[in-house]
């Protein structure tokens, strides 16, 4: 197959797993989809391809807009989408970042084995569910004041270290060491701060989770050793973001940008792509507010990890240090960052890399990679569904050339939440997972479990296979769920 037709959009095969929508009309660049034919069938089943094509109309977009193997329809810009947009004469788009700013994942390793956990799954899942806040609304591990929120927005994980809920090694193993110094708390609305005040250290709802896993497969022994991973080891994966604060930041700036830059908006094929021109006051303000929300999300995950360490101490009757509950890495997947990349003609340019449902995947040697991993490549944490397992990858050598240093962020949804609730019953899903796979799931409601049933998601193994084959994210290890708590 050399071409692929999908609802009026024709993609041309560049090479294995690389498909291109050629530039035409008002497109500034081509668009590319990285997928096998099976995944492309699923990606083309909603508005993902049209949204990707629309994204090429954004001013200053360089090289091409890209959709990862897990891509699906999002708000204006597809989930799984990546675009590098010129930071001098381009723009920044809140819709291309998403409402849950710095939704991301972190993995904590332990020296426990699966045998240490067998027979205690229910005790552990009950203790985690009782102690880690989840679900809609307020309630967090840390009940802070507005001054606390201001400090978190400003200093991120540095605040957590000062408060004694982090250790220096936690910062050393976090993207950007857990703080965006470009943050500007003054650009975050009072409403956003008020929403965040009572949610510091909480999972939220939807696809967010805390999952205890076991390592089942090692693909690259040397890299796994550098990451502190070995077969049958117990690890913990945390997936959540900036809660109501980040959502409010996105809402505030979408409205302001739509009004202030209506001329630019009228030139775009979808108002959900509303963007502020680079150098404008709103572009600077949104970037400062987004970076502040990024800091909030890192602290949010840190506090959940801190509480998880405490729960493990109680359940296993030893200190978290004795169990070597160390942060492997924390990486964002809803973010726009100023980075320097090679664009058309071999020129290095500073661009706003919009990653929406996409994970940074820098290879060895890139200075942004923490010193602990600079010689091996940045860790990538790629969750699957709660019945299919997850992956740890490392930044691939081709990522900078192909994807502005990015890869997939998960399995990617196959069906909407509404359809999922029609297809699945939460209690049945929980029973099937426990009886069939020895996976213990606890959630605030059966509807949440139904929305996140394994059948709702694409084949994570295929997503990772494509990433590995393209050299944008190399397989290192696979994990499988043991306990899962959700909102």
VOTORBA-450058 format. One record per residue: x, y, z of N, C-alpha, C, O, CB in turn. Coordinates in steps of 0.05 Angstrom, whole numbers, plus 5000, padded with zeros to 4 digits. Glycine has a CB too. Example, Ala and Ser with C-alpha at 12.3 -4.5 7.8 and 13.67 -1.06 7.14 Angstrom:
REM residues 2
526448865156524649105156526449345156528549345169522649115181525749555142527349795143525850015157526850235161528249885114
//
This chain:
REM residues 487
501749765000500050005000501850255000503550285018498150005024501450434981503050674979501450924986502551134992504150704951498750904986497051124995494851015013494250775012495851274971493751195029491551115047489451335046490051575051492651075076487051265039484851455037482951435061482151225069483251415011482451665073480751675097478951915096479852135103482451675122476451875088474452095089475352345075475252565087473752155119476352315051477252545035480052645040480952825027475452775041481452515058484252585063486052355053485552125061484852645094487952415036489752205026492452235038493652455038489952224995493452015049496152005060497951845042497151645031496151885089500351945038502251805022504351665040505251785059503651995002505051425033506951275049509751375043510651355020506750975044511151475063513851575060515851335063517651305047514551785082515351175083516750925088515150775109513050865117519750975097516150545118514750395137513950565162515750685174516350145146511450565168510350695192510251005190509651135210511850615216511051115167510951405164509151475140509651405118513851525159506951625146504951705127504752005126504852135147502251575133504552125102504552415100502052515086501252405065507052505086500852725097498852885084500253115070501253295083496552985104500453105043502053315029500953595034498553635039502153254999502653785033501954065036500154145012500754094989504454245038497954285019496154384998494654625010494454655034494154164988493554794993491955015001493455195021495655285016489454925014492155245044493355425065495055275085495855395105491155565079495555025081497354875099500155005097501155045075497454575092501455055120504155165120506254955116508455005106504655315146505654715125507454485123505854235118503454235121509254455149507154015111505653755110504953665138505853775158507253545095503353445139502853315165503653025163503452905141499753335172504652915184505552635184504152475206503752575228508552625187503552235200502452045219504351805221505151695201499551945211505151745246506951525251505351285261504551285284509251605271504951085244503150875252503450635233504250665210500250965252502750395243502350165226499650195212498050365219502549895243499150025193496550035179494249975198492150105196496449845155494649795217492549735236491949975254489550045258493349495254494050115263493550345280492450575263490750735273496250435293493250595238492250805221489150765216487750965215493650805194488350525214485450465212483950585236481750695233484850165210485150555260483850655284484050965286482151095294485050525309486351075279486751365280484851505261483951725267489751425273484351385238482651515218479651485224478051575208483251395190478951355246476151295252474751535265472251525268476051065271476151745272474951985283476052235268476852205245475352015314476152465281477052705268480052765271480952985266475452945278481552565279484352605285485852715260487352915263485652345293485452595237486952685213486252965205487953115197486452485190483653035207482853305200483953505220484853725212479753325199484053435246485153615266488153645261489253865264484653505294489553435253492353455247492853635223494653805224493553175242491253595203491553775179490954065187492354245177489553675157488954105203488254375212490654505227491154745224485854375230492054345242494354455258496554565240498054735249495454235276496754475216498754575198498254865189499954985176499054395173495854965195495155245188496155445209496155685204492155275185497155345232498055525253500555675243502355555231498755365279500655945247502856095238505556005250505655965275502456395244507555975234510255915244510755625249512955555258510656055269508855445242509255155246511555075228511555145204506654995241513454925238515854855223515854555216514854385231518354925239517054495194517754215186515154065179514554025155519254075208513753965199511153835195509853795222511153775243511453565180507153785222505653705246505653405246505453275225502753825246505853285270506152995272504052875291503352995312508952925282503052645283501252495301502652235309503552085292498552435287502752185335504051945345502251695341499951715333504551975375503351455345501851205340499351175357497551025350503650975344499251315380496851295397494851515392493051555409497751305426495051655370493451895366490451845365489451635355494252025340488952045375486052045373484952325375486452515382484751855394482452365369481252625368481452765395480952645416478352605360482053025395482253185419480753445416478953475399485053245426481353645432480153905430481854075410483954175417480054055459480854095386482254255365484754125354484954085330483054515377486454045371489053925364488953635373488053575396491454075378489753435357489453155365491053085389493253185393490152975342489952905406491552775427493552595413492852435395489752625447496052615421498252475406499452665385501052565369497152225393498752915386499853105366502253255376502553315400497753305359504053315358506553465364506853675342506653615318509053285366507553925350508154135330510254315342510054405365505654295323512354365326514354555333513754825319513854835294517154455325513155025334512255285323514255495331514955535354509355355333515155645311517255845314516656035338514556155339517656005289518556055356518156215380518556515375517956675393520056125402519556585351519956865345517756975328516757195333522656905331516956835307514956935289512656745285511256745265516157005262512256565304510056375303507856445323506956675324511056095308507056245339504956295359505056075380506555885377502156305344503356105400502955895420499955855423498456045424504255965447499055595424496255535424495455365449496455145451495455385399493755475467492955315490491555055482491854855496491055485507490055055461488654815452490554595444489854355445486754875430492954675435494954475427496654375450498454215447496754595406496054475474497154375499495154205514495753995524498154615517492654315515490554175528489754295554491054475565491253885532487454205564486354315589487954215614488254365633483454245592488853975613490253865636493253905632494753725625489653565641494154155637496954235633498754055650498254015674497354525639500853955637502753765651501253525663502053435684504353915672499253435649498453155655500952995648502153035627495953065639501752815666504252665661504352425679502452365694506652845667506552285678506952035693509652035707511552145698506651795674509651905730512151855744512151565753510151445761512552045768514551445753514851165762516851165785518951285784515850985739516051015806517750965829518550675830516850495827516251055855521050615832522050345835522150255864521950425882524850315822522250005869522549895896524449655895525149555874519749825909525249555919526749305920524949065927525848845933529049325940522249115926520348905931519948735906520348835884517649015940519348485909518748315887515748245888514348305907520448055887514748135866511948065865511147865887508947885898511247935838512947685895512447495917511947645943510447555960514747305920513347875947512948035971510148145973509148205995514948265973508848165950506248295948503948095948501648155956506148475924504447855938502347655935500947605962502147575983503547395925498247605960496647555984495947815999494347816018498047366002497248035991496848286006495648505987495548735993499448396018494748415963493848605943491448755953491349005950493048455917489448625965487048765975487748965997486749185997484948565984489448876015490349056037491649306025491149526034492248916056493349266005494849495994492949675978493049925981497049395976491249565961489449725945487549885963486950115957487949555924486549755984484749896003486250126017485150346020483649706024488650086025490250286039490950516021490750756029492850166051491650465996492250675977489750835971489851085971493350555951487450695967485050835960484051015984483051235979482850635953484550926008483751076032485551316037484651506049483750896056487951316027489951516034490751706012491851916017492351396045490151625987490851805964488251915953486651765941492451645942487752175956485252295947484852255917486752285901485052585954482352205909481752165881478852255876477352305895482151875871478152285851475452365843475252655837477152805840473552285865472852735829472253015823472353185848472053085870469553045809472653455844472453635867474953665883477153605874470253545884474653765907476853835925477953605941477053375937476154055943479753665959480953465976483653375965483753255943479153225979485753425980488453345971490053245995489153266018489853565957492453145989494253066010495053306027495453276052496752935998495253536015496253776028494153996027493354086005498953876016493154086049491154306050492754566053493454646075489054266073493154696031494854936030493355196031490855196028496654926007494855406034493755676032494355786005495755665989494955866055493256015999493856145973496856205971498056195950492256405970498056275994500956325994502456065986504456085972501956416022501555835995502755585987502455545957504355455944501455356003500055595947499655565919501455745903502655665883496655625911501755995912503656185898506456075898507856085877503556455912507355965920510055855922510355615904512455575891510755785951508355445903508455205886508555285857510155175841506055015891506955475849506955575821509555695814510455675791504755785817510855815833513455945827515855755827517555775810513856165848515855575847518355415852518055115847519954965848519255455879515555025842515154735836516354555857515854585881516454675809517954365848518954155866520954265886521454145907520353935849522054505881523754625901522154685927523154655949525054885890519654755923517854795946517454535961517654535986515054905937517054315946516654055959519153975975518853855997516053845938521454035965523953975980524154136005524854036026526454035962523454396003523454576027521454476048521954516072522854856019519254366040517154286058517654006069516053916086514454296044519753876061520353606071518753376060518753166071519953606100517453426037515853216024517253115999516052975983513053316017519753185995521453085973524253075983525053216002521153275948525852915970528752895975530152995950529052995928529652605984532753085952534153185929534053005905533953095882536953255936534152745909534252545887531552555871531552495848534752265897529352635884526852655870527052875848526152835826524552725890528253095855528553315836530453235813530053305790529553575849532553085820534553005801533452815780534552785758536952885815531152685786530052485768527352575758525552415752529752215782527052835754524552955744525253125720527253265719523053115766523553125700523853295677524253585687522653685703521453275657526253725677526853995685527454025714527154245726524654185677528153805727528653795756526153905771526353995794531053965763523853875759521353935772520654225776519054295792521353815798521954405760521254685762521754825735523854805723522954825784519654975727519855145703520355425713518555555725517255125685522755525709523455795719522156015703522356245711526455825719520955945680519456145665516656195676515156355665519256055636516056065698513356095709512956385719514756515728512855895732510456475718509656735728506956715742504856735729509556945705506956665768504456625783502456865780500056825782504956585812503557105774501757335772499957315747497857455746503357595770500657135729498957105704496856885708495256835689500757035681496756765731494756555737492456695752492956835772495956325754490056655743487756795755487256705783488056485791485256745738485856875798485156805826483356565826483456395844483857045840481556545806479756315805481256055802480655855814477756355781483356065785485055825781486455745807486555515815487155865759487555945821488955895846487055785867487755605882490256155857484555895868482655795887481855505881481455345900480155975887481655435856481055165848483254965856482754735864480455145818485755065854488054895860488554865890489854665898490454995847487655055906488455065934487754805949489254715966487155305948485454695943484454455958484854195943483653995949481554485964486554205922487053965906489953885904490753735887485954015878491653995922494453945921495053655931494753605955496054155937495853485913496253205921493753035917492852915936497253185950492653035893490252875888490252785859491252925841487653045893489152545854489152425828487252555809487752575785488652135830484852635819482752725801481252485790481252265802483952895778480052515767478352305756479152235728481452295720475352395757477352115713477952045685480051825683479851615697478952285670482051865666484051655662486351675681488451535677485051665633486151835701488351865721488351625740486151525747488152125736490651545749490751305766493351295781495351445775490451055749493451125801495851035815495850735812493950595820495951135845497950625801498050335796500550215807502750305800497750285766500250005823502549835831502849625810500949485802502049715860505349595800505849415778508149225784509649265803506449575752508449015768510848845769512248845742510848855721510048555778514848845742516348835717516248555706517048365719519348935721515248525681514948255669516948195648517647965643512148225658517948405634519748355611521948575611521448805616518248355585524348485605526548675601527548635572528148405564528948615622527748855558528548835529531348935525532748835507526648995512532249115541535049225539536249215567535749395583535049515527537749005572538748955599540449185609540149265632540348695599542249295592544049505601542549755609543149885629546049565580540549835592538950075598537250035622537050205639537250145573536049795624534349735648535949755673535049855694533149455645538449665672540149675696540649975704540650045727542849535691541150135684541550425689539050555700539150745715542450565663536750445693534150555703533350435729531450515742531950505682534950235739534250105764532049905762530549865781533650305784531649785738529449595734530549315731532549265719527849675709529049115742529648835738527148675739525048765749531648745760527248435728524848265726523648205753525148155772525648015711521048195754519448125777519348345799518248305821520347875789520548565793520748795813517948925814516548945795522948995804517349035838514949195842515549485837517549595848513749155870513949615820514249905815511550035818509449895819515449955786511550305820509050455823508950665801510850815798508850575851506750675787506350875766504151065774501950975782505750745739504551325772502651535779502051705755503851805742503651715803499551735748498651885725496552095733494352015739497651695702497252345732495352565737496652825728498852825718494552565767495253045732496253305723495753535742496253505766494953365697494853755731494754005746491954065756491354285766495654235729490153865755487553885767485954125757486354215734487753885797484254235774482554465766484154715759483254875744480554525787486454735772488154975767488954995737488655195724490554975785490054775727490954765699488654805680488854935660492354515693486354675687483954695670483054995668482355085647481654525681483155125691482255405691484255585676483355775662482055505720486855525677488755685662488155665632488155865618491655585668487655415623487055385595484455525587484355665567486755085588482455495603479855635598480155935597479156065578477755555620481556045616481956335617483356435592482356635580483656415642485456305584487056415562485756355535486156505516489856305563484356135532482856095507480956325502480756425480481355825508479456395523477456615520478856875514477957025496475856645546480956935528482357195523483657205495483457405482484557235544484856985487486156975461484056995438484457125418487756715458481756855442479656865422478757155417478257235394477256695430478557315439477657585436479857775426479357935409476657685463482257745437484457935431485657885403486558075391486557925452485557635394486857565368484857435350485357235338489257385373482557575347480457465330481257465301480257305285477857625334483057655293483957655266485457405258484957285237485757895261487257315276488657065271486756835272486956645256490957035292484856845291482956625294481356585269480756355261481056675318480656805255478956795231480456655208479256575189478057065223483156645210484756515189485156215194486256075177487456655187484356125217484755845224482155675218479955785220485455815254482455425210480155265203478455175227476255075223481055025188479455205251478055115275478655315298480955355305478854825283476455435309476855625330478155505355479255655372474255755338478055235358479255105381482355115380483655055399478354815383483455205357486355235354487155525361489455595355487155175325485455675373486055955380488855985390489755835408484056065400490356185379493156205385493856505389492656675377494856085363495856545406496956815410499556845395501356675398497356875441499957055379502357085364504857105382504757235403502257335346506956975375509456995390510257285394510157445375511756835376511157345418511957625424509657795434510158015445513157745400507157705431504957865441504757835472505857645483502257775428503358025484503158015513501657755522502357635542501658255524499557675507498057445515499757185511499457005527495557425499501457185491503256955488505056925512505556705523504856975462506257155520508057155543506557075569507556925586509357425547504157195572502557135596501756845598501956715618500157315598500756735575499956455575502356275581502156085596498656385548504656335569506956165574507756165603508355965615509356265556507656405616508256425644506256275661507056145681508356715653503756295654501656155669501755855665501455695683498856255661502255765640502555485634504955365649504655145661502955435604507155505650509555405665508955385695509855205708511955585660507355575705506555565733504755315738505155175758504955815741502955255720501255025722502854765720502254565733499055025701504954775703506754545701508054495729508254265737508954595680508954705742510154675769508154555788508854385805511154945779505654645787503554545804503154245800502954095820500854695799503154155775502753875769505053705780504553485790502453825739507453805778509753645788509553615819510053395829512453785781508753825832508353805861506053615868506153465887507954085874503953635852501653455856502453165855501753015873499453515835504053085835504952805833506952745855507052515865506252755806508552945863510452895885509052835911509852655926512353135888506952985917505552935942504152665942503952535962503553165947503052585919501852325917503952105921503451905935500452285889506352145910508551955914509351955944509851735955510952025896509552185956510252195984508252036001509051886019510352495994505652075995503551926010503751626004503351466022500752036003504351555980504651275972506951145988506750915997505151245942509151285991511351186007510451136036511150926047513651386007508751316046507751276074505951036076506050886095506251526083504250996056502450766056504050506055503450316069500550776032506050486038507750256036509250206063509549976071509850286013510050416076511350386102509450246122510350066137512250656113506950326122504950206140504349916133504349746150502450376140503849866107503149596098505349396102504949166110502149606069507849486095510049296096511849326121513849186124511749336071511149516138512449546164515449586161517049456175511849306181516249756144519049836141519150106128517250196115520749626126521350246130521550516118521650506088522550306076524050666130520850726075520950736046523850726037524450626015519450986035525650836053528450816045529450536045530950456027530150986065528550366064529350086065528149946040529449756030528349956090525850026031524649906008525650025982524849945960521549926009527450225984528750355961526650455942526750405918530650155947524650605953522550715937523450975924522851195934519950755953524950945902526351175890524851255864523751085850529251105884524851515858523651605833525451535810527851615809523251915835524351385791525751325766525751575748527851665739524551085752523351675743523151915727520252025728518351875734523951865697519952275722517352405719517452565693519252725688516652595743515552515675515552635649512752745642510752605648516552445627512552975630510053105623509153015595510752945578510353415624506553015591505552965564503253145555501953085535504652685561502853375568501153595558502653855563502553955586498253595571504153955544506054165550506854315524506754195503508554045564507754565527509054705505511554825517511454975537507254925491513854765505516354865516518154985494518154895471517854635530519555195502521555305484523955125483525255075503522355595492524455015459526754835455528054905429526855025411525954535456530654845426532054895401532154635385533154425395534954995407531154645361531154415343531954485315531754715307528354285343532954295301533554335273531054315256529454135258535654115263530654525240528254535223529054515193531254415187526654805228527354615176527954585147530554715141531354925151525654715131532054585123534554705114536854665133538954785130534254985108536454505154538554455174539054685193541054685207541054405160537254875194537455115211536555045239534454905243535955355200538055135260537155105288535355345295536155575292539555075307532955285305531155495313529955435340529555205348528955535292529355645355527855615380524955595372523855775359528355855400523655385381520855335375519355275400520455165420520555105355516755335400514955235421514154955412512654915393512355425424515254755426514454475419511854415435511954375459516754275426509654405420507154325432506954025432506953895411504654455417506753905455506353615458503753575473503553625497508853475473501753475459499153435471498653135470497953025449496953595456498753005493498652715493501052595479500752395465496052625480503352715483505852625471508052675492507852865507506452765444510052495492512052505512514752585501515552495479512252225525516152755515518852825507520552565507520252395524520153035526522252545486523752285483526552345473527452255452522352105462528052505489530752585481532752355483532752205503531652825498534452335463536452125464538852195482538952425493537452055436540652015485543052065501544552305490544652355466544951815501545752465508547352685500545952955501547253165503548452645474543352955499541853205499542053335527541553195547538853165491542853585529543453705555541053715574541353725599544453985552538553705564536253715581535753455596534353445616533753785565537053235587536752975600538252985627540553085627537752745582537052895649538452905675541152765674541452565659536652785697543152855689545752735688545752435692547352285681547552855710543852335709543752045715543251885690543951645688541651995735541952005670541151855646542251975620541651885598538051855644543952175623544952315598546552125580546552175555546652545606547851925591549351745574547751525561548651385543551651625589545251485571543651265561541151355547540051205531542951085585540151595553537751705541535551735562535451605583536751515520533751925557531651995575529651765579528751655559530152245566528851705604526751505607524051615597523451845598526451435637522551435586519851495576517951295590518451055590519651465544515751395601513851225615511251225598510051435594513251335644510450995589508250975570506150785581506350545577509250885542504050895594501950715606500250585585499550715565500250875625499450345590497350215575494750225591494450395608498049925567492950045585490450035601490949875626493049755630488149905584488949875644489349745670489149435667489349295687487249835690488849335642488949055638491048965619491348725613486348955628492649145609494549075588497449145594499249065578493749215563497949275616500749335622501749595610500349725595502449115612504149665618505349925610508249865602509249645604505250135633509550075592512350045582514150275593513250495598512350045552516650205596518750395600520450395575521350175566520450335626520850625563522550645539524850845546524950955567520850745515526550885526528551095528528551255502527951145481531350985535529251505504529251675481530951565458533251475462530351955488529751555434531051425411532651625395532151865396528951305394534651515381536451675366535151835343536152045335538651505354532851735333531551875311529452075320528152205303530151665293528952095346526752265355527152565348525252705341526452245385529652655349530152935343529553005314528553215307532953015351530252815297529852845268526852815261525852965244531452655252525552625273522852545264520652695278518552755266522452255268520952765304518652845320519253075340517853095360517652605335521253235334521953445354522553315381521853435402519753655356523753075381524452945406522052845422521852895446526053125423520252705409517752615422516952335413517852235393515452815415515352205430514051955422511251945435510352145447515751715431509951715433507251675444507151715474509251705487506151405436504751745484504451785513502851565526502651555551503152055519501751375511500151165522499050995500500050995478497951275540496950845507495650675487493850835468493650765444494050455501492651045478490751195461488051075461487750835459491851215433485951245464483251145466482151045438482851155417481451365476480450845440479050745417476150845416475050875395479050435416475050885439472250965441471851185461473451215480470450725447469751335458469051555476468251445503467551205506466851735465468251615523467351535550464351455550463551265563467851765570462751605534459951545532459551265521457951105531458451755515460951205499460750945487461750725506460550505507462250935460463850785520465050585538462950505560462750275567467550695552461550705570459550645591457150485580455750345595458550905604456750505554454650345541455550055536453949865537453750475515458150025532459249765525460049595549459949355548461749805507460849735571461949595594460549655620459349875623464949655597460549475638459449515665461849495685463249305685457249305672462149715701464549735718464949495736467249405738464249975734462849395749463249175767464148925752465848775763460549115781463148875728464048645713467048675705468448475706462348615687467848915698470648955691472448895715474448765712471049255681471649005738473248945762473448645768475548545775472049095786471148505766471148225772472848065752474447895760468248115771472648145726474248005706477148045710478747855707473448105678477948285717480848345721481848195745484148085745481248645725480348185767481248045791481347745787483347615795479348115815479247635776479147345773480847245750481947025752476247265768481147395729482647305706485547375706487247215697481447405682486247605717489047705715490247765742492547855744489047955698488747725764489647795791490448095793492348165806492047625799488748255781489048545782486848665799484448615794489048675753487548805820485648915839485149205834487049375836486648865869482749285827482049555819480049665839478049535846480949565790480549915847478650045865478250335855480150475849479650055895475750425853475150685841472750805856471350675871474550665811472451075852470251215865467451125854465451145868470551515861467451025829464850945817465350735796467450715784463351185805463250575792463350375771463550495743464750385725460950195772462350735740462450875714465350935706466050915683460851125715466951015726469851075720471250825710472850835691471251175745470650595723471950345714471050275686472750195669471250115734468450315680467450255653468850425632469550335610464450285652469150685639470350875620473250805614474350875593470251155631474550655633477350595630477850295626480050195630478850695654475750145617476049865613478249805592478649965574473349745603479649585594481749525575480849535546482449615529482849245580478349465540477449475512477049745501476549775477474949325510477249955518476950225509479450335494479350535480476250415533481650195498484250295489485450135465484749905461486250295511487150275450488650145429490649935441490949925465490150355412491849785423493749585431496449715438497949805420494149375408497049735464499449875472501949735462503949865457499549895503501849475459504149335448504849425419507149455412503649025448502749475403503149565376504149855375505849925359500449545360503050025393504050295395507050305400508550455388502450455417507850145420510650135428512350005406514650095401511049985454511349805392512849675371513549875349515749875338511249445359511550055342512050255321514050465331515850535316509450395314513850545356515750735367518550625366520450765358514950815396518850375374521450245374522550215346524950265341521249975388520850125327521750085300522650345286524450345270519449965283521350565294522150825282524550955296525651145286519751015284525350845319527650945333527051205348528951365353529850985315524451265354523851505369523651455399523951635415521251625358522951205406522851125434523450825435521850665425520151195447525650745448526550475447525450315471525550415494529650465447524350075466523349915488525549835508527749745499522049655477524949865533526849785554525649565571526849365576527650035572523149615581521849415599518849435596517749645588522749465628517549225604514649215605513749155633515048995648513549005585511549275642510449225668507549135666506249175645510649475686506549015687503748915687502448995713503648985735503648605682499849075713498549165737498148955758497748725752495849285730498249045783497548885806495249015821493248885827500048845825495549265828493449425842493149685827495049805818494149475872490649775825490050035811487950185826485850075833489249985782488450435832486350605843485750845824487650945812487150715871483250915822482351115803480251295817479051225837481150995777479851525804477751705814475051625804473051755810478351985805
//
